[in-house]
Amino acid sequence: MFRRAAIKPALPTVVLKEFRGYASGYSTEHREPSGPIVKTEIPGPKSKALLKDMDAIQQCGSVQLFTDFEKSAGNYIADADGNVLLDTYTQISSVPLGYNHPQLLTAFNNDSDIRALVNRPALGVFPAVDWPAKLRDVLLSVAPSGLDQVMTMMCGSCSNENAFKAAFIRYAINKRGGLTTFTEEEMKSVLENKPPGAPNLSVMSFKAPLLQGAFHGRTFGSLATTRSKAIHKLDFPSFDWPAAWFPHYRYPLEEFKRENEQEDKKCLEYVSELFQTWEKKSPIAAVIIEPIQSEGGDNHASPEFFQELQKICANNGAALIMDEVQTGCGPTGKMWCYEHFDLPSPPDMVTFSKKMMTGGFYSKTLYKPPQPFRIFNTWMGDPSKLIMLDRVLKVIKTDKLLDLVQESGRILKCGLHDLECEFPNMINSVRGRGTFLSFDVSTVALRDKIIGTLKKNGVLGGTCGESAIRLRPALIFAPKHAEIYLDILRKTLLELKQGASC
Ligand SMILES: Cc1ncc(COP(=O)(O)O)c(C=O)c1O
């Protein structure tokens, strides 16, 4: 589907700062190859043999290749067959500093950190003596301003799931007029999964007209708010919860300003309408939204849309949960993507995982449950992940990786715009922030061919939505990697264009 005409938009004339290398002295040169090395088809014979082995014991139809972590370095992923690919997908956007970063390889080089790795505590009951300091020094050091509470979790899905629980707890307290105690009837009915103990409350999420919608995870609560691919949800009982429309913009944005403002207005009116219609059936306690709908196809909405959405949530007493599982930790050029939206106050909760190494969520104090054991499980995260996150955050700062993301992102975006002008029948709708970029391909079949040919030419790419290709490189992706990517993408498009005309 074409969202954007292939006209190169006027990009702001920003003078690029020259990339002078990583300030810490880290160098990709002596670790990375100078470019991709492709020796076999991918998956090659060794990956295929491993796949056969694994297939005997589990469904592994999603496996693309087997990673050789010993040989992977920086922005390059090596596979079992000795292929080394420029990685623009990074384990589904979850590798902040590339492969085998020296700061991470040495993260457990002292006894106390090894003890944290070996002795995994039940964090909600027996945390280590240094845990409060670790939470403060590491996680709270990058907390969205105004959010002074943090809970660690195991993954993105359970981070969202538990943020929902925090929102329901607060909503119920408000409904009881501030009371934090329960009635006899509530205590009894809840064990039967019935109201009033298990109340009819809901979480609103976003579907997208003609496109795929929100992705918030795969555990039952988070899955109820996921609205991307049917295959993720089929056969599972789910909550009947409201879905609002995520804006569907016309591009180029500069040309369709009025139409897109109307689109925002229409979508926001529907959000307000849903609050009213669901009030009797299952009141909406929270709204969850991705700053960029990622798995759904990198669908974007304007800062004004998010500002208005925040007002509507506040007026209806619902928590606004920003799902930064994929966008968080720098890939858009800011630590948190919502910072691009100029919100007058922070969202009520921000969930994270992937590049943050640990799952979890930040929240306002208001969302702290009054009783223990309500947001809880055995591990509740893993202290060793905070040791790694500490290193990651220090490298982001020392090597000014957020600046690098903006710089490499600009080169990538300019190059992609050039390519959409050169190949208007093949790719279109270049969009994104920082290196969190994507473009649509004219058909799903062609998209899959591009991904396959990119791999053959040495680039590992990711897909999303109906027919998009997304870029999710590590934060150490430098201008030289952007140039390599653009050269290989151009070669790939030429090959496929020539192949089609033969
Ligand atoms: C925006 C978003 N939320 C939640 C999740 C779920 O995270 P996990 O796969 O760690 O459960 C994902 C995963 O891709 C995601 O992109």
The ligand as an ORCA input file, in Angstrom:
! r2SCAN-3c Opt
* xyz 0 1
  C       5.858     -2.470     21.596
  C       6.020     -3.844     22.171
  N       5.412     -4.156     23.330
  C       5.534     -5.368     23.888
  C       6.281     -6.349     23.291
  C       6.400     -7.701     23.924
  O       7.676     -7.885     24.407
  P       8.211     -9.373     24.694
  O       8.361    -10.038     23.373
  O       9.504     -9.152     25.406
  O       7.212    -10.028     25.557
  C       6.933     -6.079     22.076
  C       7.725     -7.112     21.402
  O       8.089     -7.026     20.258
  C       6.799     -4.787     21.503
  O       7.383     -4.467     20.345
*
